[in-house]
Amino acid sequence: MSDHESFKTLTQRLVDEVRAATMHYELYRTLRQSAKEYGRALNQSRHFWSLTLNAHLEACRIALCRIYDQERRSLGLRNWIENFRETVLPTIDDAEERAAHHNSTPVSDSNAERDLGLVSAKDPLVNALIVQRNNAIAHVSRGWTDDGKSVFESFPLTFADFEKLIARAESTINRYSTFVYGTNHGMQTFEDDDVSFVLTAIKSASERGRV
């Protein structure tokens, strides 16, 4: 397998993770936003919906942990960009060819260096995610537990932070993928209709039961 083919395979695997993060976050957000309209129906199964909401948020968080993984032997944006610099970029011979490559915005070594700063633990959002991952998601830290501290309170990520990390991953992948292959990956999965269909059915059944 050539360097370009290998990079394309790695790219597709990262795209899958970004799509998963996007899907679960959008489902979580849509369900939360539906609480006012469907609150009475949802409250009839509060335990189920509470666990469902939490499961989607945790699935998003886990996908983001994979996307921003800092381990040298794993596939994350950091290692993916470094792989691009080492194996793909040198094969695009000169500045003129790079500028014309797929008629896209060129990605230079300096661009890659800048992007590495945005996907490494030097970035505050990525650092908070990695601290959460290392102490409460992939592992439960005995030290934090013994001290009675919560890593999620000490290194919080807001809903806006989740959205920033997802958007950053999407734009980064597509910038490189468009430059190298002329491919822009869609990450939206359009789950709104699914949620509306399910909640409308539950609401209708609930209302019939009260008649």
DRENKOLBA-607709 format. One line per field, with one value per atom (N, C-alpha, C, O, CB): atom name; x, y, z; residue number from 1. Coordinates in steps of 0.02 Angstrom, whole numbers, plus 50000, padded with zeros to 5 digits. Atoms other than C-alpha are relative to their C-alpha. Glycine has a CB too. Layout:
site c(CA,...);
u c(X,...);
v c(Y,...);
w c(Z,...);
pos c(NUM,...);
END
This chain:
site c(N,CA,C,O,CB,N,CA,C,O,CB,N,CA,C,O,CB,N,CA,C,O,CB,N,CA,C,O,CB,N,CA,C,O,CB,N,CA,C,O,CB,N,CA,C,O,CB,N,CA,C,O,CB,N,CA,C,O,CB,N,CA,C,O,CB,N,CA,C,O,CB,N,CA,C,O,CB,N,CA,C,O,CB,N,CA,C,O,CB,N,CA,C,O,CB,N,CA,C,O,CB,N,CA,C,O,CB,N,CA,C,O,CB,N,CA,C,O,CB,N,CA,C,O,CB,N,CA,C,O,CB,N,CA,C,O,CB,N,CA,C,O,CB,N,CA,C,O,CB,N,CA,C,O,CB,N,CA,C,O,CB,N,CA,C,O,CB,N,CA,C,O,CB,N,CA,C,O,CB,N,CA,C,O,CB,N,CA,C,O,CB,N,CA,C,O,CB,N,CA,C,O,CB,N,CA,C,O,CB,N,CA,C,O,CB,N,CA,C,O,CB,N,CA,C,O,CB,N,CA,C,O,CB,N,CA,C,O,CB,N,CA,C,O,CB,N,CA,C,O,CB,N,CA,C,O,CB,N,CA,C,O,CB,N,CA,C,O,CB,N,CA,C,O,CB,N,CA,C,O,CB,N,CA,C,O,CB,N,CA,C,O,CB,N,CA,C,O,CB,N,CA,C,O,CB,N,CA,C,O,CB,N,CA,C,O,CB,N,CA,C,O,CB,N,CA,C,O,CB,N,CA,C,O,CB,N,CA,C,O,CB,N,CA,C,O,CB,N,CA,C,O,CB,N,CA,C,O,CB,N,CA,C,O,CB,N,CA,C,O,CB,N,CA,C,O,CB,N,CA,C,O,CB,N,CA,C,O,CB,N,CA,C,O,CB,N,CA,C,O,CB,N,CA,C,O,CB,N,CA,C,O,CB,N,CA,C,O,CB,N,CA,C,O,CB,N,CA,C,O,CB,N,CA,C,O,CB,N,CA,C,O,CB,N,CA,C,O,CB,N,CA,C,O,CB,N,CA,C,O,CB,N,CA,C,O,CB,N,CA,C,O,CB,N,CA,C,O,CB,N,CA,C,O,CB,N,CA,C,O,CB,N,CA,C,O,CB,N,CA,C,O,CB,N,CA,C,O,CB,N,CA,C,O,CB,N,CA,C,O,CB,N,CA,C,O,CB,N,CA,C,O,CB,N,CA,C,O,CB,N,CA,C,O,CB,N,CA,C,O,CB,N,CA,C,O,CB,N,CA,C,O,CB,N,CA,C,O,CB,N,CA,C,O,CB,N,CA,C,O,CB,N,CA,C,O,CB,N,CA,C,O,CB,N,CA,C,O,CB,N,CA,C,O,CB,N,CA,C,O,CB,N,CA,C,O,CB,N,CA,C,O,CB,N,CA,C,O,CB,N,CA,C,O,CB,N,CA,C,O,CB,N,CA,C,O,CB,N,CA,C,O,CB,N,CA,C,O,CB,N,CA,C,O,CB,N,CA,C,O,CB,N,CA,C,O,CB,N,CA,C,O,CB,N,CA,C,O,CB,N,CA,C,O,CB,N,CA,C,O,CB,N,CA,C,O,CB,N,CA,C,O,CB,N,CA,C,O,CB,N,CA,C,O,CB,N,CA,C,O,CB,N,CA,C,O,CB,N,CA,C,O,CB,N,CA,C,O,CB,N,CA,C,O,CB,N,CA,C,O,CB,N,CA,C,O,CB,N,CA,C,O,CB,N,CA,C,O,CB,N,CA,C,O,CB,N,CA,C,O,CB,N,CA,C,O,CB,N,CA,C,O,CB,N,CA,C,O,CB,N,CA,C,O,CB,N,CA,C,O,CB,N,CA,C,O,CB,N,CA,C,O,CB,N,CA,C,O,CB,N,CA,C,O,CB,N,CA,C,O,CB,N,CA,C,O,CB,N,CA,C,O,CB,N,CA,C,O,CB,N,CA,C,O,CB,N,CA,C,O,CB,N,CA,C,O,CB,N,CA,C,O,CB,N,CA,C,O,CB,N,CA,C,O,CB,N,CA,C,O,CB,N,CA,C,O,CB,N,CA,C,O,CB,N,CA,C,O,CB,N,CA,C,O,CB,N,CA,C,O,CB,N,CA,C,O,CB,N,CA,C,O,CB,N,CA,C,O,CB,N,CA,C,O,CB,N,CA,C,O,CB,N,CA,C,O,CB,N,CA,C,O,CB,N,CA,C,O,CB,N,CA,C,O,CB,N,CA,C,O,CB,N,CA,C,O,CB,N,CA,C,O,CB,N,CA,C,O,CB,N,CA,C,O,CB,N,CA,C,O,CB,N,CA,C,O,CB,N,CA,C,O,CB,N,CA,C,O,CB,N,CA,C,O,CB,N,CA,C,O,CB,N,CA,C,O,CB,N,CA,C,O,CB,N,CA,C,O,CB,N,CA,C,O,CB,N,CA,C,O,CB,N,CA,C,O,CB,N,CA,C,O,CB,N,CA,C,O,CB,N,CA,C,O,CB,N,CA,C,O,CB,N,CA,C,O,CB,N,CA,C,O,CB,N,CA,C,O,CB,N,CA,C,O,CB,N,CA,C,O,CB,N,CA,C,O,CB,N,CA,C,O,CB,N,CA,C,O,CB,N,CA,C,O,CB,N,CA,C,O,CB,N,CA,C,O,CB,N,CA,C,O,CB,N,CA,C,O,CB,N,CA,C,O,CB,N,CA,C,O,CB,N,CA,C,O,CB,N,CA,C,O,CB,N,CA,C,O,CB,N,CA,C,O,CB,N,CA,C,O,CB,N,CA,C,O,CB,N,CA,C,O,CB,N,CA,C,O,CB,N,CA,C,O,CB);
u c(50042,50000,50044,50090,49952,49960,50069,49985,49937,49986,50010,50087,49933,49898,50057,50063,49939,49941,49892,49995,50054,49829,49994,49938,50012,50000,49880,49969,49929,50071,50027,49841,49924,49888,50035,50072,49671,49962,49907,49987,50031,49630,49995,49943,50039,50000,49679,49949,49915,50071,50047,49577,49929,49890,50008,50068,49420,49982,49925,49991,50014,49437,49987,49943,50059,50012,49448,49932,49897,50056,50065,49298,49944,49895,49992,50051,49199,49992,49936,50020,50004,49242,49967,49928,50070,50031,49194,49926,49886,50034,50072,49029,49965,49909,49991,50029,48998,49991,49938,50043,50005,49036,49944,49905,50067,50052,48924,49930,49885,50010,50065,48781,49976,49919,50005,50021,48778,49988,49942,50053,50011,48796,49935,49898,50060,50061,48657,49938,49888,50000,50056,48542,49990,49934,50013,50004,48583,49969,49924,50070,50024,48552,49926,49887,50042,50069,48390,49953,49899,49993,50041,48322,49991,49936,50030,50005,48362,49954,49914,50070,50041,48281,49927,49883,50026,50068,48126,49964,49905,49999,50029,48098,49938,49890,50052,50059,47976,49938,49885,50015,50057,47865,49975,49915,50017,50018,47870,50011,50014,50039,49982,47905,49955,49980,49999,50046,47749,50010,50010,49927,49989,47779,50067,50072,49997,49934,47963,50001,50036,50052,50000,47928,49968,49977,49963,50029,47830,50052,50041,49944,49945,47996,50065,50113,50005,49944,48118,50066,50117,49987,49937,48247,50028,50088,49989,49978,48254,50029,50083,49941,49977,48271,50061,50103,49944,49939,48399,50061,50113,49992,49944,48509,50014,50071,49984,49991,48479,50038,50084,49932,49964,48533,50073,50117,49966,49931,48687,50041,50100,50000,49964,48732,50023,50078,49955,49980,48732,50057,50103,49939,49946,48839,50065,50118,49981,49939,48962,50028,50089,49985,49977,48970,50036,50087,49942,49966,49013,50067,50117,49956,49937,49145,50053,50112,49988,49953,49224,50027,50086,49966,49977,49230,50050,50100,49941,49953,49314,50067,50119,49970,49937,49441,50042,50103,49984,49963,49487,50027,50084,49954,49979,49494,50060,50105,49942,49946,49609,50050,50086,49971,49954,49706,50072,50092,49992,49931,49886,50051,50111,50015,49955,49958,50034,50003,49962,49961,50096,49981,49990,50073,50017,50032,49928,49906,50014,50071,49852,49988,50032,49958,50019,49761,49959,49903,49961,50034,49714,50022,50067,50014,49982,49722,50074,50105,49958,49929,49894,50045,50086,50020,49958,49975,49984,50028,49992,50022,49874,50034,50057,49923,49967,49943,50075,50106,49986,49928,50119,50014,50065,50024,49992,50097,49997,50035,49946,50005,50043,50066,50090,49942,49937,50200,50057,50099,50018,49942,50316,49995,50046,50007,50006,50244,49964,49981,49964,50040,50120,50028,50038,49928,49979,50180,50064,50069,50010,49938,50357,49989,50031,50051,50011,50280,49968,49965,49956,50027,50198,50057,50076,49938,49932,50351,50015,50063,50016,49980,50347,49941,49884,50033,50051,50252,49945,49886,50031,50050,50166,49951,49891,50034,50043,50101,49956,49897,50042,50040,50045,49943,49887,50044,50052,49950,49944,49886,50031,50050,49861,49967,49922,50032,50022,49828,49925,49901,50038,50073,49644,49966,49910,49981,50028,49615,49977,49928,49942,50019,49608,50051,50103,49996,49953,49689,50061,50052,49966,49941,49869,50010,49992,50062,49981,49927,50076,50103,49965,49927,50108,50024,49984,50028,49971,50226,49983,49970,50075,50016,50194,49926,49909,50016,50070,50006,49991,49953,49959,50004,50029,50025,49997,50040,49973,50134,49949,49940,50065,50053,49996,49943,49919,49973,50055,49864,50018,49975,49979,49979,49965,49989,49972,50074,50012,49951,49927,49911,50023,50072,49761,49973,49918,49963,50024,49748,50043,50034,49999,49958,49879,49978,49936,50074,50018,49867,50023,50007,50030,49983,49944,49939,49936,50053,50063,49770,49958,49951,49962,50038,49661,49941,49931,49975,50057,49507,50023,49995,49957,49974,49606,50030,50021,50053,49970,49701,49946,49954,50041,50053,49539,49970,49957,49945,50027,49473,50047,50025,49989,49951,49634,50005,50012,50069,49999,49636,49939,49944,50002,50060,49457,50009,49991,49938,49990,49503,50045,50030,50029,49950,49653,49981,50008,50065,50015,49571,49929,49913,50015,50070,49386,49963,49908,49963,50035,49344,50034,50004,49999,49964,49476,50021,50024,50062,49980,49530,49967,49949,50079,50023,49465,50061,50090,49943,49940,49605,49988,49942,50020,50004,49632,50018,49988,50045,49979,49720,49944,49932,50059,50056,49574,49945,49913,49972,50053,49455,50018,49976,49989,49978,49558,49994,49978,50072,50004,49560,49929,49916,50042,50070,49372,49987,49941,49980,50007,49393,49967,49973,50068,50030,49297,50040,50048,49926,49962,49401,49955,49979,50033,50046,49246,49985,49970,49934,50008,49229,50064,50063,49977,49936,49414,50021,50055,50053,49984,49432,49935,49926,50054,50066,49257,50001,50044,49952,50013,49198,49925,49883,50021,50069,49038,49973,50010,49994,50029,48917,50032,50044,49923,49967,48994,50070,50092,50005,49934,49165,49996,50037,50033,50011,49100,49991,50020,49939,50014,49036,50063,50074,49946,49937,49204,50047,50077,50034,49955,49302,49976,50016,50005,50027,49185,50012,50035,49925,49990,49192,50073,50090,49972,49928,49381,50024,50062,50040,49981,49401,49975,50011,49974,50029,49285,50037,50055,49926,49967,49368,50072,50097,49999,49931,49543,50004,50043,50031,49999,49507,49984,50017,49950,50021,49419,50051,50058,49934,49949,49556,50055,50077,50030,49947,49687,49973,50006,50031,50028,49573,49985,49996,49936,50013,49520,50065,50068,49962,49935,49702,50031,50058,50047,49965,49765,49959,49985,50017,50042,49616,49944,49910,49972,50056,49492,49934,49882,50000,50060,49367,49982,50023,50011,50026,49260,49948,49899,49968,50043,49176,49943,49954,50041,50058,49000,49995,50000,49935,50004,48982,49929,49915,50046,50068,48798,49963,49972,49962,50036,48683,49924,49888,50021,50071,48511,49956,49913,49979,50040,48438,49937,49897,50042,50056,48309,49933,49890,49999,50062,48172,49991,49935,49999,50005,48212,49973,49927,50069,50021,48193,49927,49888,50045,50068,48034,49950,49897,49994,50045,47957,49989,49932,50030,50005,47995,49960,49915,50070,50033,47940,49927,49885,50037,50070,47782,49959,49902,49995,50035,47734,49989,49935,50040,50006,47767,49947,49906,50067,50048,47668,49929,49883,50016,50066,47522,49973,49915,50002,50021,47519,49983,49936,50054,50013,47529,49933,49896,50056,50063,47383,49941,49888,49999,50054,47277,49987,49931,50016,50007,47312,49964,49936,50066,50033,47243,49926,49889,50035,50070,47078,49955,49894,49992);
v c(49940,50000,50063,50068,50000,49938,50171,50045,50035,50036,49953,50315,50036,50048,50051,49966,50403,49955,49978,50025,50047,50248,49988,49985,49933,50010,50221,50061,50054,49988,49939,50402,50005,50028,50063,49998,50387,49953,49969,49981,50048,50234,50028,50022,49934,49968,50325,50056,50065,50026,49944,50475,49975,50004,50039,50026,50372,49975,49983,49943,50024,50294,50059,50055,49957,49940,50467,50031,50056,50051,49974,50524,49961,49991,49995,50041,50379,50023,50026,49926,49978,50439,50069,50081,50002,49933,50620,49994,50029,50047,50010,50561,49972,49991,49952,50028,50459,50054,50059,49943,49946,50608,50048,50069,50038,49955,50719,49970,50004,50017,50033,50594,49998,50016,49929,50006,50563,50068,50076,49961,49934,50746,50031,50062,50047,49972,50797,49966,50000,49994,50035,50663,50025,50037,49924,49974,50722,50069,50083,50002,49932,50904,50003,50041,50043,50000,50868,49975,50002,49959,50026,50764,50051,50060,49935,49948,50901,50056,50081,50028,49946,51032,49980,50024,50024,50024,50923,49993,49977,49933,50012,50916,50042,50018,50015,49958,51063,49973,49967,50072,50022,50998,49931,49918,50000,50069,50816,49982,49923,49953,50012,50837,49951,49908,50063,50044,50750,49927,49883,50021,50068,50597,49973,49916,49997,50021,50591,49985,49939,50053,50009,50606,49935,49913,50058,50065,50444,49945,49891,49983,50049,50354,50038,50034,49962,49956,50472,49964,49988,50037,50038,50339,49981,49989,49937,50020,50275,50059,50053,49969,49943,50448,50033,50060,50051,49974,50505,49960,49988,50000,50043,50356,50007,50006,49926,49992,50380,50064,50064,50001,49937,50562,49994,50015,50057,50007,50520,49955,49967,49972,50047,50376,50035,50023,49940,49964,50489,50050,50056,50038,49953,50620,49964,49986,50041,50039,50488,49970,49966,49945,50027,50409,50054,50041,49971,49944,50581,50013,50023,50063,49987,50607,49947,49963,50003,50054,50437,50007,49996,49932,49990,50470,50057,50053,50014,49944,50638,49980,50003,50060,50024,50551,49962,49967,49954,50036,50438,50049,50043,49948,49951,50585,50040,50054,50047,49958,50686,49960,49989,50057,50042,50538,50022,50037,49925,49977,50585,49942,49953,50046,50057,50408,49990,49995,49936,50005,50379,49940,49941,49995,50060,50206,50000,49952,49939,49998,50260,50047,50087,50020,49955,50347,50057,50047,49961,49939,50524,50055,50046,50018,49945,50692,50019,50035,50060,49981,50727,49955,49979,49997,50047,50569,50002,49992,49930,49997,50586,50059,50052,50007,49941,50762,49988,50005,50064,50015,50705,49951,49956,49971,50047,50560,50036,50020,49946,49960,50685,50037,50037,50051,49962,50790,49955,49974,50036,50044,50640,49960,49947,49953,50047,50534,50028,50009,49940,49976,50632,50065,50071,50009,49934,50812,49998,50033,50045,50002,50769,49975,49987,49957,50027,50682,50051,50040,49938,49946,50844,50048,50085,50036,49978,50915,50073,50088,49986,49931,51104,50044,50022,50024,49953,51258,50009,50014,50067,49990,51278,49941,49951,50008,50059,51100,49999,49982,49936,50000,51117,50050,50036,50017,49949,51276,49978,49998,50066,50021,51192,49933,49911,49994,50067,51028,49999,50027,49973,50006,50988,50069,50073,49957,49932,51177,50017,50053,50008,49989,51179,50046,50062,49933,49960,51286,49957,49904,50028,50041,51224,49989,50031,50033,50015,51141,49993,49947,49935,50000,51179,49971,49954,50071,50025,51119,50046,50023,49992,49952,51278,49995,50003,50071,50011,51249,49939,49940,49990,50061,51074,50012,49986,49943,49984,51140,50038,50024,50042,49963,51263,49953,49957,50056,50046,51127,49951,49931,49962,50045,51013,50033,49998,49981,49965,51146,49998,50001,50071,50000,51140,49931,49925,50027,50068,50951,49965,49905,49959,50029,50924,50025,50069,50017,49982,50937,50071,50094,49951,49930,51112,50044,50097,50023,49963,51172,49987,49929,49980,50009,51202,49952,49911,50067,50045,51112,49927,49882,50021,50067,50962,49973,49915,49998,50020,50958,49978,49926,50057,50018,50955,49932,49891,50053,50063,50813,49942,49890,50002,50053,50712,49986,49928,50020,50011,50738,49960,49914,50067,50039,50676,49928,49881,50031,50067,50529,49957,49899,50005,50038,50477,49986,49941,50037,50006,50495,49980,49964,50064,50016,50459,49963,49939,50062,50032,50385,49934,49881,50047,50062,50259,49965,49904,50014,50026,50238,50042,50100,50001,49962,50288,50011,49963,49962,49984,50378,49987,50014,50073,50011,50313,50063,50077,49941,49939,50475,50051,50079,50031,49953,50584,49974,50013,50009,50029,50463,50006,50024,49927,49994,50461,50071,50082,49976,49929,50651,50026,50083,50042,49979,50657,50055,50095,50024,49948,50766,49972,49913,50031,50019,50763,50032,50093,50022,49974,50779,50041,50087,49943,49964,50838,50071,50116,49962,49933,50985,50040,50100,49995,49965,51026,50017,50067,49958,49988,51012,49995,49947,49948,50004,51051,50013,50049,50049,49986,51047,50016,49975,49940,49980,51141,49971,49942,50077,50022,51098,50038,50010,50010,49960,51240,49972,49973,50074,50029,51158,49936,49925,49985,50060,50993,50019,49988,49959,49979,51084,50027,50015,50054,49974,51173,49942,49944,50047,50057,51009,49960,49938,49954,50036,50924,50040,50012,49987,49958,51071,50004,50005,50071,49996,51082,49936,49939,50011,50063,50898,49996,49974,49941,50003,50911,50045,50023,50020,49953,51065,49979,49987,50070,50023,50994,49943,49944,49980,50058,50828,50020,49998,49947,49982,50908,50044,50040,50034,49958,51035,49957,49969,50050,50044,50898,49953,49941,49961,50048,50776,50033,50003,49969,49964,50907,50014,50010,50065,49984,50955,49938,49941,50029,50060,50777,49961,49938,49955,50044,50688,50036,50006,49945,49965,50822,49978,49983,49992,50028,50745,50040,50050,49926,49967,50841,49954,49935,50070,50049,50727,50034,50080,49958,49975,50764,49964,49903,49992,50030,50736,50000,49964,50038,49997,50779,49935,49905,50061,50063,50630,50008,49959,49952,49985,50714,49954,49918,49996,50042,50628,50035,50003,49979,49963,50763,49965,49962,50071,50033,50670,49936,49920,49983,50061,50510,50017,49984,49966,49981,50597,50023,50003,50056,49975,50686,49943,49943,50049,50056,50524,49960,49943,49954,50040,50429,50037,50009,49982,49962,50567,50015,50016,50064,49989,50605,49937,49941,50021,50063,50421,49989,49967,49941,50008,50417,50048,50029,50011,49950,50577,49980,49987,50069,50022,50511,49942,49942,49981,50057,50347,50021,49996,49946,49974,50441,50035,50027,50047,49963,50553,49953,49964,50052,50048,50406,49962,49944,49951,50035,50322,50040,50012,49981,49958,50473,50011,50038,50067,49989,50475,49950,49951,49994);
w c(50000,50000,50000,50040,50061,50004,49950,50059,50096,49934,49945,50072,49992,50042,50001,50012,49990,50017,50046,49927,49986,50002,50075,50102,49964,49928,50183,50035,50082,50027,49970,50225,49989,50032,49971,50014,50141,50045,50068,49926,49955,50246,50070,50103,50001,49933,50406,50003,50053,50017,50002,50352,50007,50045,49934,49998,50325,50070,50092,49950,49932,50498,50046,50090,50028,49960,50576,49983,50026,49990,50022,50473,50036,50058,49923,49966,50548,50073,50098,49997,49930,50724,50006,50052,50030,49998,50685,49987,50018,49948,50013,50612,50062,50078,49940,49939,50770,50053,50084,50027,49950,50882,49981,50024,50005,50024,50775,50010,50035,49927,49995,50772,50072,50086,49972,49930,50959,50032,50072,50040,49971,51002,49974,50012,49985,50029,50883,50029,50042,49924,49968,50955,50071,50093,49999,49931,51131,50000,50040,50032,50001,51087,49980,50009,49953,50023,50993,50054,50063,49937,49946,51137,50056,50082,50028,49948,51262,49978,50017,50016,50025,51153,49994,49991,49933,50008,51137,50068,50070,49965,49934,51325,50013,50044,50054,49988,51327,49965,49995,49977,50039,51189,50021,50021,49927,49986,51241,50074,50091,49957,49930,51427,50036,50072,50037,49963,51491,49980,50022,49987,50024,51382,50025,50046,49924,49978,51427,50074,50096,49983,49927,51613,50022,50079,50033,49983,51608,50000,50028,49950,50000,51577,50015,49977,49931,49985,51662,50005,49980,50064,49991,51707,49932,49919,50043,50067,51528,49961,49933,49960,50040,51449,50030,49994,49993,49968,51577,49979,49962,50076,50021,51536,49925,49904,50017,50072,51349,49984,49944,49965,50010,51355,50020,49983,50040,49975,51458,49953,49942,50071,50044,51341,49936,49913,49982,50061,51188,50014,49974,49970,49983,51276,50012,49991,50061,49987,51336,49936,49928,50051,50064,51163,49960,49928,49958,50032,51092,50032,49997,50003,49964,51225,49984,49975,50076,50015,51191,49929,49917,50009,50069,51003,49996,49961,49953,49999,51037,50031,50010,50038,49969,51149,49949,49949,50061,50052,51003,49948,49926,49965,50051,50881,50023,49983,49984,49973,50995,50042,50082,50041,49963,51065,49989,49933,49980,50003,51104,50000,49993,50058,49997,51116,49933,49880,50020,50061,50989,49957,49897,50017,50038,50939,49976,49945,50042,50018,50912,49941,49923,50060,50054,50770,50029,50053,49946,49980,50816,49953,49912,50074,50045,50730,50005,49954,50015,49992,50802,49959,49920,50075,50037,50732,49925,49883,50026,50070,50571,49964,49908,49996,50030,50537,49994,49944,50041,50002,50580,49943,49909,50067,50055,50458,49933,49887,50003,50061,50324,49987,49931,50006,50009,50353,49979,49939,50066,50011,50348,49936,49904,50059,50056,50208,49938,49882,50022,50057,50099,49972,49912,50021,50023,50092,49959,49909,50060,50040,50030,49929,49885,50033,50068,49878,49954,49893,50004,50041,49819,49989,50035,50035,50012,49736,50014,50050,49932,49994,49728,50018,50020,49936,49977,49783,49948,49966,50016,50052,49614,49997,49991,49932,50001,49615,50062,50058,49996,49939,49796,49994,50016,50060,50005,49756,49953,49963,49974,50049,49611,50018,49983,49932,49984,49698,50013,50062,50061,49996,49671,50007,50031,50059,49996,49660,50070,50080,49951,49930,49849,50033,50005,50038,49960,49983,50017,50046,50064,49986,49997,50074,50116,49971,49932,50156,50001,49972,50027,49997,50195,50066,50110,49991,49938,50329,50058,50114,49993,49946,50428,50019,50078,49978,49985,50413,50046,50094,49935,49961,50481,50071,50119,49967,49933,50625,50041,50101,49993,49966,50670,50022,50078,49956,49985,50661,50055,50095,49938,49946,50773,50068,50117,49991,49937,50908,50020,50080,49995,49986,50893,50017,50044,49941,49986,50910,50052,50065,49936,49948,51045,50068,50074,49988,49932,51233,50019,50074,50049,49988,51220,49996,50028,49949,50006,51173,50062,50082,49935,49937,51329,49994,50039,50023,50007,51262,49991,50022,49940,50010,51202,50065,50082,49943,49937,51366,50050,50083,50030,49954,51467,49980,50023,50000,50024,51358,50017,50040,49925,49986,51379,50074,50094,49972,49927,51567,50021,50061,50039,49986,51574,49977,50012,49965,50028,51463,50044,50057,49930,49963,51566,50072,50104,49999,49928,51737,50016,50074,50033,49984,51718,49944,49955,50017,50056,51547,49982,49990,49939,50015,51491,50065,50068,49957,49935,51672,50055,50044,50009,49941,51844,50044,50070,50038,49962,51935,50075,50104,49988,49928,52111,50038,50090,50021,49966,52157,50005,50058,49964,50000,52106,50047,50082,49929,49958,52194,50074,50115,49982,49931,52354,50026,50085,50007,49981,52355,50001,50022,49954,50001,52332,49949,49958,50068,50051,52177,49937,49922,49984,50064,52013,49944,49941,49996,50056,51855,49954,49921,49961,50043,51763,50027,49988,49993,49971,51884,49995,49985,50073,50003,51884,49929,49917,50033,50070,51695,49959,49922,49973,50031,51630,49925,49899,50033,50071,51450,49994,50013,49954,50009,51409,49934,49894,50000,50063,51270,49942,49889,50000,50052,51170,49985,49927,50021,50010,51196,49958,49914,50067,50041,51127,49927,49882,50025,50068,50974,49966,49907,50000,50028,50950,49981,49928,50050,50014,50960,49940,49899,50062,50058,50836,49936,49887,50009,50059,50715,49980,49921,50013,50014,50731,49965,49917,50065,50030,50690,49928,49883,50041,50067,50540,49952,49897,50003,50045,50466,49986,49930,50029,50010,50493,49951,49904,50068,50045,50410,49929,49882,50025,50068,50263,49964,49903,50002,50032,50232,49970,49913,50052,50025,50214,49947,49896,50058,50047,50125,49933,49880,50028,50062,49997,49963,49902,50015,50030,49968,49968,49912,50052,50024,49947,49948,49898,50058,50042,49866,49964,49921,50042,50029,49817,50029,49996,49926,49968,49939,50062,50107,50018,49941,50063,50032,50000,49983,49967,50190,50037,50077,50049,49963,50251,50067,50069,49960,49933,50438,50029,50077,50047,49974,50463,49985,49932,49970,50008,50487,50002,49992,50054,50006,50495,50042,50016,49928,49955,50649,50025,50060,50058,49972,50686,49985,50029,49972,50018,50593,50041,50060,49926,49959,50689,50069,50094,50006,49932,50857,49999,50043,50028,50005,50803,49991,50021,49943,50012,50740,50064,50080,49945,49939,50900,50054,50085,50026,49946,51019,49984,50029,50013,50019,50921,50012,50036,49926,49987,50930,50074,50095,49970,49928,51117,50028,50069,50036,49977,51144,49981,50022,49970,50023,51041,50041,50061,49927,49960,51136,50071,50101,50002,49933,51301,50005,50054,50021,50000,51255,49992,50022,49944,50007,51200,50065,50081,49944,49937,51366,50052,50100,50025,49950,51460,49985,50027,50005,50019,51365,50035,50025,49923);
pos c(1,1,1,1,1,2,2,2,2,2,3,3,3,3,3,4,4,4,4,4,5,5,5,5,5,6,6,6,6,6,7,7,7,7,7,8,8,8,8,8,9,9,9,9,9,10,10,10,10,10,11,11,11,11,11,12,12,12,12,12,13,13,13,13,13,14,14,14,14,14,15,15,15,15,15,16,16,16,16,16,17,17,17,17,17,18,18,18,18,18,19,19,19,19,19,20,20,20,20,20,21,21,21,21,21,22,22,22,22,22,23,23,23,23,23,24,24,24,24,24,25,25,25,25,25,26,26,26,26,26,27,27,27,27,27,28,28,28,28,28,29,29,29,29,29,30,30,30,30,30,31,31,31,31,31,32,32,32,32,32,33,33,33,33,33,34,34,34,34,34,35,35,35,35,35,36,36,36,36,36,37,37,37,37,37,38,38,38,38,38,39,39,39,39,39,40,40,40,40,40,41,41,41,41,41,42,42,42,42,42,43,43,43,43,43,44,44,44,44,44,45,45,45,45,45,46,46,46,46,46,47,47,47,47,47,48,48,48,48,48,49,49,49,49,49,50,50,50,50,50,51,51,51,51,51,52,52,52,52,52,53,53,53,53,53,54,54,54,54,54,55,55,55,55,55,56,56,56,56,56,57,57,57,57,57,58,58,58,58,58,59,59,59,59,59,60,60,60,60,60,61,61,61,61,61,62,62,62,62,62,63,63,63,63,63,64,64,64,64,64,65,65,65,65,65,66,66,66,66,66,67,67,67,67,67,68,68,68,68,68,69,69,69,69,69,70,70,70,70,70,71,71,71,71,71,72,72,72,72,72,73,73,73,73,73,74,74,74,74,74,75,75,75,75,75,76,76,76,76,76,77,77,77,77,77,78,78,78,78,78,79,79,79,79,79,80,80,80,80,80,81,81,81,81,81,82,82,82,82,82,83,83,83,83,83,84,84,84,84,84,85,85,85,85,85,86,86,86,86,86,87,87,87,87,87,88,88,88,88,88,89,89,89,89,89,90,90,90,90,90,91,91,91,91,91,92,92,92,92,92,93,93,93,93,93,94,94,94,94,94,95,95,95,95,95,96,96,96,96,96,97,97,97,97,97,98,98,98,98,98,99,99,99,99,99,100,100,100,100,100,101,101,101,101,101,102,102,102,102,102,103,103,103,103,103,104,104,104,104,104,105,105,105,105,105,106,106,106,106,106,107,107,107,107,107,108,108,108,108,108,109,109,109,109,109,110,110,110,110,110,111,111,111,111,111,112,112,112,112,112,113,113,113,113,113,114,114,114,114,114,115,115,115,115,115,116,116,116,116,116,117,117,117,117,117,118,118,118,118,118,119,119,119,119,119,120,120,120,120,120,121,121,121,121,121,122,122,122,122,122,123,123,123,123,123,124,124,124,124,124,125,125,125,125,125,126,126,126,126,126,127,127,127,127,127,128,128,128,128,128,129,129,129,129,129,130,130,130,130,130,131,131,131,131,131,132,132,132,132,132,133,133,133,133,133,134,134,134,134,134,135,135,135,135,135,136,136,136,136,136,137,137,137,137,137,138,138,138,138,138,139,139,139,139,139,140,140,140,140,140,141,141,141,141,141,142,142,142,142,142,143,143,143,143,143,144,144,144,144,144,145,145,145,145,145,146,146,146,146,146,147,147,147,147,147,148,148,148,148,148,149,149,149,149,149,150,150,150,150,150,151,151,151,151,151,152,152,152,152,152,153,153,153,153,153,154,154,154,154,154,155,155,155,155,155,156,156,156,156,156,157,157,157,157,157,158,158,158,158,158,159,159,159,159,159,160,160,160,160,160,161,161,161,161,161,162,162,162,162,162,163,163,163,163,163,164,164,164,164,164,165,165,165,165,165,166,166,166,166,166,167,167,167,167,167,168,168,168,168,168,169,169,169,169,169,170,170,170,170,170,171,171,171,171,171,172,172,172,172,172,173,173,173,173,173,174,174,174,174,174,175,175,175,175,175,176,176,176,176,176,177,177,177,177,177,178,178,178,178,178,179,179,179,179,179,180,180,180,180,180,181,181,181,181,181,182,182,182,182,182,183,183,183,183,183,184,184,184,184,184,185,185,185,185,185,186,186,186,186,186,187,187,187,187,187,188,188,188,188,188,189,189,189,189,189,190,190,190,190,190,191,191,191,191,191,192,192,192,192,192,193,193,193,193,193,194,194,194,194,194,195,195,195,195,195,196,196,196,196,196,197,197,197,197,197,198,198,198,198,198,199,199,199,199,199,200,200,200,200,200,201,201,201,201,201,202,202,202,202,202,203,203,203,203,203,204,204,204,204,204,205,205,205,205,205,206,206,206,206,206,207,207,207,207,207,208,208,208,208,208,209,209,209,209,209,210,210,210,210,210,211,211,211,211,211);
END
